[in-house]
Amino acid sequence: MKKILLTGASGFIGRQCLSPLIRRGYEVHATWNNHAATGRDAGGAEWHQVDLLDRDSVSKLLAQLQPTHLLHSAWYATPGKYWEASENEQWLDASTHLFRTFGEVGGQRAVGVGTCAEYDWSFEHYSEFSTPLRPATTYGRCKLQVGTFLSELENETGLGTAWGRLFFLYGPHEDERRLVASVITSLLQNEPALCSHGSQIRDFLHVEDAGSALVALLDSEVTGPVNIASGAGTRIRDAVCEIAKQLGQPNLIKLGSRPAPENEPASLVADVARLRDDVGWKPEFSLSSGFSETIKWWQAQLEK
């Protein structure tokens, strides 16, 4: 029996890994804490309340469970704060401890969740082995350090590891301060959606697809970094206009009403050859169908 410990399992990304893991036959052990007590509704998972920043608690849990697999999605991710937050350093320390201890209790394969913010953003297309790694934020730097540590741990111990670098996710349970969620909720409430000029190109992926991709990576023998993305670039103005079209509210999109962040990259699009060819995974959602599903979810939430 494959026994997995899934961290951050009640979060935006982690909750989308639960069902794919259960379908693939894993005995799923999921973590949560006092600050993320929602989302524990997936049948078939056993939940464990633990503070992942507490080394002793983590060591005790791993010794008790002795999981064969680990998928680590927990991190500090408050919109508008996480880029330079001191909490990133805490999660760097906690993550390296988690991975090392997992190996010490007999773990076989570990996958961590990284970010496209590890790359040098002066490029436009991002490949795992040819694009330079030069994070411009504390968040990106700490994520890169964890990914590097995980690779070194594999070389030292023989533990099977992989590192999934996420690009731009959207979907159910997204924080309302993020782009897609903010546009949808504004339009559903007949309020203007204030946006920047929208000419930036981004690689959007539905969060359910992201969860499926991470589990596929875990269940494979692929090692090293793998971009988790669609591989398709979309201008932000086109994305928000597609949302407005589906909701019949094009007049409420206010492009240029907010300044774009300084030094924001013009294009962030992933090379997904490793994900497609080595892992053997492709997304289920198109941008249109993904937005449609996400709109329905938000409609249901606002009607409660």
C-alpha positions in Angstrom: 0.0 0.0 0.0 1.3 3.4 -0.9 0.9 5.7 2.1 1.1 9.5 1.5 1.4 12.5 3.7 -0.1 15.5 2.0 0.6 18.9 3.6 -1.5 21.9 3.0 -4.4 19.6 2.2 -7.1 22.2 3.0 -5.5 24.9 1.0 -6.1 26.2 -2.5 -3.8 23.7 -4.2 -3.6 20.9 -1.7 -7.4 20.2 -1.6 -7.2 19.5 -5.4 -4.7 16.7 -4.8 -6.9 14.7 -2.5 -9.2 13.0 -5.0 -6.5 12.2 -7.6 -4.5 10.5 -4.8 -7.4 8.5 -3.6 -8.3 7.4 -7.2 -4.7 6.2 -7.6 -5.0 4.0 -4.6 -3.0 5.9 -2.0 -3.7 5.7 1.7 -4.0 9.5 2.2 -2.9 11.3 5.4 -3.7 15.0 5.2 -2.5 17.8 7.4 -4.3 20.9 8.6 -3.9 23.5 11.3 -6.0 26.1 13.2 -5.6 28.6 10.4 -6.8 26.3 7.6 -9.6 24.3 9.2 -11.9 24.2 6.2 -11.9 21.9 3.2 -11.6 18.6 5.2 -14.4 17.0 3.2 -12.7 14.5 1.0 -13.8 11.0 1.9 -11.1 8.5 2.2 -8.4 10.7 3.7 -7.3 10.7 7.4 -6.7 14.2 8.8 -4.0 15.2 11.2 -3.9 18.6 12.9 -0.2 19.7 13.1 1.8 22.9 13.0 4.3 22.3 10.3 6.5 25.0 11.7 7.0 23.0 14.8 9.9 20.6 14.2 9.0 18.2 17.1 5.4 17.9 16.0 6.4 17.1 12.4 9.0 14.6 13.5 6.5 12.8 15.7 3.9 12.7 13.0 6.3 11.2 10.4 7.6 8.7 12.9 4.0 7.6 13.7 2.8 7.4 10.1 6.0 6.3 8.3 4.6 7.3 4.9 6.1 6.0 1.7 5.3 9.2 -0.2 5.2 12.9 0.6 3.5 15.8 -1.4 4.3 19.1 0.3 2.0 21.9 -0.8 1.9 24.0 2.4 3.4 27.5 2.5 2.6 31.0 3.5 0.6 32.6 0.6 -1.3 35.6 1.7 -1.9 37.8 -1.4 0.0 41.1 -1.4 2.2 40.0 1.4 3.9 36.7 0.6 6.4 38.0 -1.9 8.7 39.5 0.7 7.2 38.1 4.0 9.6 36.9 6.7 7.3 33.8 6.9 9.1 32.5 3.8 12.2 31.9 5.8 10.3 30.0 8.4 8.8 27.8 5.6 12.2 27.3 4.1 13.5 25.9 7.4 10.3 23.8 8.0 10.3 22.4 4.5 13.9 21.2 4.6 13.3 19.6 8.0 10.2 17.9 6.7 11.9 16.4 3.6 15.0 15.3 5.6 12.9 13.6 8.3 10.7 12.0 5.7 13.8 10.3 4.3 15.0 9.3 7.7 11.8 7.4 8.5 12.0 5.4 5.3 10.2 7.5 2.8 10.6 6.5 -0.9 9.4 9.5 -3.0 8.8 13.2 -2.2 7.5 16.0 -4.4 7.6 19.6 -3.4 5.6 22.6 -4.8 7.8 25.3 -6.3 7.0 28.4 -8.4 7.8 30.2 -11.6 9.1 33.0 -9.4 12.3 30.9 -9.2 13.2 31.9 -12.8 14.9 35.0 -14.1 11.9 36.9 -15.3 13.8 38.8 -18.0 13.0 36.0 -20.4 9.6 35.2 -21.9 9.5 31.4 -22.2 10.6 29.3 -19.3 12.3 25.9 -19.5 13.5 23.8 -16.5 17.0 23.3 -17.7 17.8 26.2 -20.0 16.2 29.3 -18.3 18.4 30.8 -15.6 17.2 30.7 -12.1 17.4 34.2 -10.6 14.5 34.9 -8.2 13.7 38.5 -7.6 11.7 38.0 -4.4 12.1 36.4 -1.0 9.4 34.0 -1.9 11.1 32.8 -5.1 14.5 32.6 -3.4 13.2 30.5 -0.5 11.3 28.2 -2.9 14.4 27.8 -5.0 16.5 26.9 -1.9 14.0 24.2 -0.9 14.0 22.7 -4.5 17.8 22.7 -4.5 17.9 21.1 -1.1 15.5 18.4 -2.3 17.7 17.6 -5.3 20.8 17.4 -3.1 18.9 15.1 -0.7 18.2 12.8 -3.5 21.9 12.7 -4.4 22.9 12.0 -0.8 20.3 9.4 0.1 18.7 7.9 -3.0 15.3 9.3 -2.1 13.2 9.8 -5.2 12.3 13.5 -5.6 10.7 15.9 -8.0 9.9 19.7 -7.8 6.7 21.0 -9.5 7.0 24.7 -10.5 3.6 26.2 -10.6 2.7 29.1 -12.9 -0.6 31.0 -12.7 -3.5 29.1 -11.1 -7.1 30.0 -10.8 -10.3 28.2 -9.8 -12.5 27.3 -6.8 -11.4 28.4 -3.4 -9.0 31.1 -4.8 -8.5 34.1 -2.6 -10.8 36.9 -3.7 -7.8 39.3 -3.9 -6.3 37.4 -6.8 -6.9 38.3 -10.4 -9.5 35.8 -11.7 -11.4 35.5 -8.4 -11.6 39.3 -8.0 -12.9 39.8 -11.6 -15.5 37.1 -11.2 -16.8 38.2 -7.8 -16.9 41.9 -8.9 -18.9 41.2 -12.0 -21.3 38.8 -10.2 -22.0 41.7 -7.8 -22.5 44.1 -10.7 -19.4 46.0 -9.6 -16.6 47.3 -11.9 -13.5 45.0 -12.2 -10.5 47.4 -11.9 -7.6 46.0 -14.0 -4.2 47.2 -15.3 -3.6 47.7 -19.0 -3.8 43.9 -19.4 -1.2 43.4 -22.1 0.8 41.1 -19.9 0.9 37.5 -21.2 0.5 34.8 -18.6 0.2 31.0 -18.5 -3.1 30.2 -16.7 -4.0 26.7 -15.4 -7.1 25.6 -13.5 -6.2 24.6 -10.0 -7.9 21.2 -10.4 -5.6 20.5 -13.3 -2.7 21.6 -11.2 -3.6 19.1 -8.4 -3.9 16.4 -11.0 -0.5 17.2 -12.5 1.2 17.2 -9.1 -0.2 13.8 -8.3 0.8 12.5 -11.7 4.3 13.8 -11.1 4.3 12.1 -7.7 3.2 8.8 -9.2 5.8 8.9 -11.9 9.6 8.2 -11.8 10.4 11.7 -13.2 13.0 13.6 -11.1 14.1 17.2 -10.8 12.1 20.3 -11.7 8.9 20.1 -13.8 6.8 23.1 -14.9 3.2 22.7 -13.9 1.3 24.9 -16.4 -0.7 24.8 -19.6 2.1 25.9 -21.9 -0.3 28.5 -23.5 0.1 32.2 -23.1 -2.9 34.4 -22.8 -3.0 38.2 -22.5 -4.6 39.3 -19.2 -7.0 41.6 -21.1 -8.2 38.6 -23.1 -8.7 36.5 -20.0 -10.7 39.1 -18.1 -12.8 39.8 -21.3 -13.6 36.1 -21.6 -14.9 36.1 -18.0 -16.9 39.3 -18.8 -18.3 37.7 -22.0 -19.5 34.6 -20.1 -21.2 36.8 -17.5 -22.6 39.2 -20.0 -20.8 42.2 -18.3 -18.2 43.5 -20.7 -19.0 47.1 -19.7 -17.7 46.4 -16.2 -14.2 45.6 -17.2 -12.0 48.7 -16.5 -8.7 48.1 -18.2 -6.0 50.7 -17.3 -7.8 51.7 -14.1 -5.0 50.3 -11.9 -1.2 50.7 -12.4 0.8 47.7 -13.4 3.4 46.6 -10.8 6.9 48.1 -11.5 9.3 45.8 -13.4 6.4 43.4 -14.1 7.5 40.8 -16.8 5.7 41.1 -20.2 5.4 37.4 -20.7 5.5 34.3 -18.4 4.8 31.1 -20.3 6.1 27.7 -19.4 7.8 25.0 -21.6 5.7 22.0 -20.7 7.6 19.3 -22.6 8.6 17.5 -19.5 5.1 17.5 -18.0 3.6 16.4 -21.3 6.2 13.9 -22.5 7.9 12.5 -19.4 5.1 12.7 -16.9 2.5 11.9 -19.6 0.0 14.6 -18.4 -2.2 17.2 -20.1 -4.9 19.5 -18.8 -8.5 18.7 -18.8 -9.8 22.3 -18.8 -9.5 24.9 -21.6 -9.4 28.5 -20.5 -13.0 28.9 -21.5 -14.3 25.8 -19.7 -12.1 26.5 -16.7 -13.6 30.0 -16.3 -17.1 28.6 -16.8 -16.6 26.1 -14.0 -15.0 28.7 -11.8 -17.9 31.1 -12.3 -20.4 28.5 -11.4 -18.5 27.8 -8.2 -18.4 31.5 -7.2 -22.1 31.9 -8.1 -22.9 29.1 -5.6 -20.7 30.7 -2.9 -22.3 34.1 -3.3 -25.8 32.6 -3.1 -25.1 31.0 0.3 
